[in-house]
């Protein structure tokens, strides 16, 4: 493969990251391309990630919900009746 020069505008942080990547490649005796290629193999990075509810089975959705619910502390105090009274929700009325 013949190397090709490409100019891309990026922010300063990305430019610094690319410079470090270039230095890392030089230290390893490889090309930047060989370091980047595995990250973008087959264009999979370009595919738009679809939300779980569009791709998961009902069982996977149920498990994801349970995982989310279990990720919260069981010690968190619940709401009191006063917390959910209409008067406490709509104080300006």
GIWO-V181228 format. One line per field, one symbol per residue. psi: psi as a letter, one per 20 degrees, with the letter a starting at -180 (. if undefined). A space follows every 50 residues. Layout:
psi: ???
This chain:
psi: ppqpppppprrhghggghghhggggghikrqhghhhghhjpjjhiipppq qgihiqrhghggghgggggiiqpiipqrqrghhjqghhgmhj.
